[in-house]
C-alpha cells in the first residue's frame, strides 16, 4: 500500500509540473496570438468581427486555467493533488468491490448440489476456485463442516467480519481527502484576506482596486476546495452503497450456506 501511495504521489507531482509547464506555454502562445490579432485588427478590422465557435469554446478552457493560476499555484496545486489521490483510492475501491460482487445465487446452488451428493471436497473446490467474500466465507465454513454446526456458524461470523473489514478498507482515506479539500480552500481564503490587508496597509487606501487581488485568491481557492470535496463525496457515497449491498448479500449467503450444511449433516451424519 505504501508503494501504491508513493507511486500515486509521484504521478500527481509530475502531473502538476506538466500542468504548470502547459500553463506557461499557453500563456506565451496567448501573448503571441494577441500580438498577431492586434496586427490583424490594424490591417483588416472587419475580419475581427467573425470569431469562430471553436475559439469561443477554447476561451472557456483558457479562462479555467487562468483562474487556476490566479488562485495561487501552491494552494490550487495542493487541492489538485488531493483530488488526484482521492480519485485514485475511489477507483481502486470501485474495482475491488465490482470484483467482489459475484453471482452468489449460482455459487450457493452449486455448493448445495455438491453437499446433496455428499461431495464435501467438491464443495470446497468450488468455493476455493470462486472469487469474492462469499466464496471465502463458504470455504472457511466447509473446512469445519465435521466439527458441528455451531463451530461452522462461529467460523462464518468471524470470517465474515474479516471480509467486511476488507470491503471497507481505505474508506477513511477518502473521508480524509473530502475534509482536506475545503479546509485547504479555506486556508487559501485566509491567506488571500491577509494579502489584501497587507496591501491596504502598504498603500494606505481601501479602494476596491487595492483589495481585489487578495479577494480573488480567497474566492478561487474556496471554490476549488468545495468542488473537489463534492466530487469525492459523490464517489464515496457510491462506494458506501456498494459495500452495504455486498454486506447484505454476505448475510443472506451465510444463512443459505448454514441451511445447506444442516441438510448435509441430517442426511449423512446420522
Secondary structure in CASP SS format (residue, H / E / C, confidence):
PFRMAT SS
TARGET T0000
AUTHOR 0000-0000-0000
METHOD secondary structure of the structure
MODEL  1
X C 1.00
X H 1.00
X H 1.00
X H 1.00
X H 1.00
X H 1.00
X H 1.00
X H 1.00
X H 1.00
X H 1.00
X H 1.00
X H 1.00
X H 1.00
X H 1.00
X H 1.00
X H 1.00
X H 1.00
X H 1.00
X H 1.00
X H 1.00
X H 1.00
X H 1.00
X H 1.00
X H 1.00
X H 1.00
X H 1.00
X H 1.00
X H 1.00
X H 1.00
X H 1.00
X H 1.00
X H 1.00
X H 1.00
X H 1.00
X H 1.00
X H 1.00
X H 1.00
X H 1.00
X H 1.00
X H 1.00
X H 1.00
X H 1.00
X H 1.00
X C 1.00
X H 1.00
X H 1.00
X H 1.00
X H 1.00
X H 1.00
X C 1.00
X C 1.00
X C 1.00
X H 1.00
X H 1.00
X H 1.00
X H 1.00
X H 1.00
X H 1.00
X H 1.00
X H 1.00
X H 1.00
X H 1.00
X H 1.00
X H 1.00
X H 1.00
X H 1.00
X H 1.00
X H 1.00
X H 1.00
X H 1.00
X C 1.00
X C 1.00
X H 1.00
X H 1.00
X H 1.00
X H 1.00
X H 1.00
X H 1.00
X H 1.00
X H 1.00
X H 1.00
X H 1.00
X H 1.00
X H 1.00
X H 1.00
X H 1.00
X H 1.00
X H 1.00
X H 1.00
X H 1.00
X H 1.00
X H 1.00
X H 1.00
X H 1.00
X H 1.00
X H 1.00
X H 1.00
X H 1.00
X H 1.00
X H 1.00
X C 1.00
X C 1.00
X C 1.00
X H 1.00
X H 1.00
X H 1.00
X H 1.00
X H 1.00
X H 1.00
X H 1.00
X H 1.00
X H 1.00
X H 1.00
X H 1.00
X H 1.00
X H 1.00
X C 1.00
X C 1.00
X C 1.00
X H 1.00
X H 1.00
X H 1.00
X H 1.00
X H 1.00
X H 1.00
X H 1.00
X H 1.00
X H 1.00
X C 1.00
X C 1.00
X C 1.00
X C 1.00
X H 1.00
X H 1.00
X H 1.00
X H 1.00
X H 1.00
X H 1.00
X H 1.00
X H 1.00
X H 1.00
X H 1.00
X H 1.00
X C 1.00
X H 1.00
X H 1.00
X H 1.00
X C 1.00
X H 1.00
X H 1.00
X H 1.00
X H 1.00
X H 1.00
X H 1.00
X H 1.00
X H 1.00
X H 1.00
X H 1.00
X H 1.00
X H 1.00
X H 1.00
X H 1.00
X H 1.00
X H 1.00
X H 1.00
X H 1.00
X H 1.00
X C 1.00
X C 1.00
X C 1.00
X H 1.00
X H 1.00
X H 1.00
X H 1.00
X H 1.00
X H 1.00
X H 1.00
X H 1.00
X H 1.00
X H 1.00
X H 1.00
X H 1.00
X H 1.00
X H 1.00
X H 1.00
X H 1.00
X H 1.00
X H 1.00
X H 1.00
X H 1.00
X H 1.00
X H 1.00
X H 1.00
X H 1.00
X H 1.00
X H 1.00
X H 1.00
X H 1.00
X H 1.00
X H 1.00
X H 1.00
X H 1.00
X H 1.00
X C 1.00
X C 1.00
X C 1.00
X C 1.00
X H 1.00
X H 1.00
X H 1.00
X H 1.00
X H 1.00
X H 1.00
X H 1.00
X H 1.00
X H 1.00
X H 1.00
X H 1.00
X H 1.00
X H 1.00
X H 1.00
X H 1.00
X H 1.00
X H 1.00
X H 1.00
X H 1.00
X H 1.00
X H 1.00
X H 1.00
X H 1.00
X H 1.00
X H 1.00
X H 1.00
X H 1.00
X H 1.00
X H 1.00
X H 1.00
X H 1.00
X H 1.00
X H 1.00
X H 1.00
X H 1.00
X H 1.00
X H 1.00
X H 1.00
X H 1.00
X H 1.00
X H 1.00
X H 1.00
X H 1.00
X H 1.00
X H 1.00
X H 1.00
X H 1.00
X H 1.00
X H 1.00
X H 1.00
X H 1.00
X H 1.00
X H 1.00
X H 1.00
X H 1.00
X H 1.00
X H 1.00
X H 1.00
X H 1.00
X H 1.00
X H 1.00
X C 1.00
X C 1.00
END
